[in-house]
Amino acid sequence: MRAGDAKRSLPLAQPGPPWSYEQADAAAHEFLIAVAGERDIYEYVEDPVEHARVNALMLLFNEEVTSAFATYLARMPPPRAQAWRDLISGGVSAEVFGPLTLQEKIDERRFEAHLRAARRKRIVAGLLAGIAMLGIVVGGYLLWGARTNEELRETGALNFGALSEPTNQAALGGGPPIVEPALTAKLTESFAVTAGDAQLALRIGSIPAGAIPYPQGALQATLFQYAGSGHVLFVGPSGFVERSCLRASVVTEDLRPLDVVTSGPCSNPVGRSGTIGCVGPTALLLDLRVASGVVELPEGGSGIASAVRVQLVGEDARYQMLSLRATIEVRSGEDVAVPRFGAAPGEELTFDLGDGVVGSCIVTGDLPS
């Protein structure tokens, strides 16, 4: 039923005034009859646009037929002419087995371009889905690893090895103190908050010279097992113990405190007074309560002991807070044992932190509760 390439004599509309809708439809029907010729018409539809679509007459609209019909479109009311142009240009040609016109061929190429674009989109979508799936797998693996580490940390992170023997007997076992360098930190982190009502972010700064007894790095800290409990050891210049407000906190990964001890001349002590196990001009040993496993926090939630924060706290009326800080961490999965030592009351101990830093103290005999 296609038109083919044979030349035909087709009626042309003569120039003149615009037709009414009835005149335009009548003229279109006459043109379609001429185009169809002897071909069978299966159904007559009063609307010529639908008549052409239903009877697949658009298959006959080759370039010659389209050019002839353009003379009719010139006299049709604009809405009716637009309906025909949409049908001829391929707007609905898929319903009538087109395309035949040049515009329809262009539309066909556009359709193929859309198909190629759609294929590219499917490929990209597939790649994105693959990446997302990989992310889910990796995330699941990391989550599984985190949970596994969490289980290990319930018995390992900052686990100072609770001993089964009585505290007083445990205090004697373990030999001389040997410092573990991986568990040693210098108090170098400066933190200062000026007094006032301004926003906190605007009041945070560095410690001015002379506002704190000792400069950055003058004090160091390390961890030990002693008397069946965890302990923190401060080492510094001679006489620092009497002059310094010292604080140590057992904290979770997000720095939520599980235990806080304070020692020295502090106008505003925080936490509890630590049990002093050893004291001297250059060293101070304080007990820590390091819980093993998950701990329920008073403010809600839970946490695991993951680090010890140590501070040298300064006092100045111009400041709400002054401190030099450091963090000692015992990470899960690392093969770093918190060293253990033992000593009798009255015995003098020496702690060598390396680089010429040595502290000494006398064992008090006071044991952690």
JOGI-V573663 format. One record per backbone hydrogen bond with DSSP energy under -1.0 kcal/mol. NH is the residue of the N-H (numbers start at 0). CO is the residue of the C=O. E is the energy in kcal/mol with one decimal. If there is no record, write none. Layout:
nh & co & e
NH & CO & E
NH & CO & E
This chain:
nh & co & e
2 & 58 & -1.3
18 & 74 & -3.5
23 & 19 & -2.7
24 & 20 & -2.5
25 & 21 & -2.2
26 & 22 & -2.5
27 & 23 & -2.2
28 & 24 & -2.3
29 & 25 & -2.1
30 & 26 & -2.2
31 & 27 & -2.5
32 & 28 & -2.2
33 & 29 & -1.9
34 & 30 & -2.3
35 & 31 & -2.8
36 & 32 & -2.0
38 & 35 & -2.0
50 & 46 & -2.6
51 & 47 & -2.6
52 & 48 & -1.7
53 & 49 & -3.2
54 & 50 & -1.8
55 & 52 & -1.2
56 & 51 & -2.2
58 & 55 & -1.4
59 & 56 & -1.7
60 & 57 & -1.3
61 & 59 & -1.9
65 & 61 & -2.5
66 & 62 & -2.0
67 & 63 & -2.0
68 & 64 & -2.5
69 & 65 & -1.3
70 & 67 & -1.2
72 & 68 & -2.0
73 & 69 & -1.5
74 & 71 & -1.5
80 & 76 & -2.6
81 & 77 & -2.6
82 & 78 & -1.9
83 & 79 & -1.9
84 & 80 & -2.6
85 & 81 & -2.6
86 & 82 & -1.9
87 & 83 & -3.0
88 & 84 & -2.9
90 & 85 & -3.0
94 & 91 & -2.0
95 & 92 & -1.6
97 & 92 & -2.3
104 & 100 & -2.3
105 & 101 & -2.4
106 & 102 & -2.7
107 & 103 & -2.4
108 & 104 & -2.1
109 & 105 & -2.4
110 & 106 & -2.8
111 & 107 & -2.5
112 & 108 & -2.3
113 & 109 & -2.7
114 & 110 & -2.5
115 & 111 & -2.6
116 & 112 & -2.8
117 & 113 & -2.9
118 & 114 & -2.8
119 & 115 & -2.7
120 & 116 & -2.7
121 & 117 & -2.6
122 & 118 & -2.5
123 & 119 & -3.1
124 & 120 & -3.3
125 & 121 & -2.6
126 & 122 & -2.6
127 & 123 & -3.1
128 & 124 & -2.8
129 & 125 & -2.5
130 & 126 & -2.9
131 & 127 & -3.0
132 & 128 & -2.8
133 & 129 & -2.7
134 & 130 & -2.8
135 & 131 & -2.5
136 & 132 & -2.7
137 & 133 & -3.3
138 & 134 & -3.2
139 & 135 & -3.0
140 & 136 & -2.6
141 & 137 & -3.1
142 & 138 & -3.0
143 & 139 & -2.9
144 & 140 & -3.0
145 & 141 & -3.3
146 & 142 & -2.8
147 & 143 & -2.7
148 & 144 & -3.3
149 & 145 & -2.6
150 & 146 & -2.4
151 & 147 & -2.3
152 & 148 & -3.1
153 & 149 & -1.3
154 & 151 & -1.4
158 & 155 & -1.9
169 & 165 & -2.7
170 & 166 & -1.9
171 & 168 & -1.1
182 & 179 & -2.0
183 & 180 & -1.6
184 & 220 & -2.4
186 & 218 & -2.5
187 & 185 & -1.5
187 & 324 & -1.0
188 & 324 & -2.5
190 & 322 & -2.1
191 & 204 & -1.4
192 & 320 & -2.7
193 & 202 & -2.3
194 & 317 & -2.5
201 & 198 & -1.1
202 & 199 & -1.4
204 & 191 & -2.7
210 & 207 & -1.8
216 & 186 & -2.8
217 & 214 & -1.8
219 & 234 & -2.6
220 & 184 & -2.4
221 & 232 & -1.7
223 & 230 & -2.2
224 & 338 & -3.0
225 & 228 & -2.6
228 & 225 & -1.2
230 & 223 & -2.3
231 & 285 & -2.6
232 & 221 & -2.9
233 & 283 & -2.9
234 & 219 & -2.7
235 & 281 & -1.6
238 & 280 & -2.1
239 & 236 & -2.1
242 & 238 & -1.0
243 & 239 & -1.4
245 & 262 & -3.2
246 & 310 & -2.1
247 & 260 & -2.2
248 & 308 & -2.8
249 & 258 & -2.7
250 & 306 & -2.6
251 & 255 & -1.7
254 & 251 & -1.9
257 & 249 & -4.1
258 & 249 & -1.3
260 & 247 & -2.7
261 & 271 & -2.2
262 & 245 & -2.4
265 & 263 & -1.6
271 & 259 & -2.7
273 & 261 & -1.3
276 & 284 & -2.1
278 & 361 & -2.0
279 & 282 & -1.9
281 & 359 & -1.1
283 & 233 & -2.1
284 & 277 & -2.8
285 & 231 & -2.7
286 & 274 & -1.5
287 & 229 & -3.1
294 & 302 & -3.1
296 & 300 & -2.5
299 & 296 & -1.8
302 & 294 & -2.0
305 & 250 & -2.7
306 & 250 & -1.7
307 & 327 & -2.7
308 & 248 & -3.0
309 & 325 & -2.4
310 & 246 & -2.6
311 & 323 & -2.4
312 & 244 & -2.9
313 & 321 & -2.0
318 & 315 & -2.2
319 & 192 & -2.7
320 & 192 & -1.7
322 & 190 & -2.1
323 & 311 & -2.0
324 & 188 & -2.4
325 & 309 & -1.5
327 & 307 & -2.8
329 & 305 & -1.1
333 & 330 & -1.5
335 & 333 & -1.8
340 & 224 & -2.0
341 & 174 & -2.8
342 & 170 & -2.8
345 & 362 & -3.1
346 & 343 & -2.1
348 & 360 & -3.0
350 & 358 & -3.4
352 & 356 & -2.7
356 & 353 & -1.8
358 & 350 & -2.6
360 & 348 & -1.8
361 & 278 & -2.6
362 & 346 & -2.7
363 & 276 & -1.8
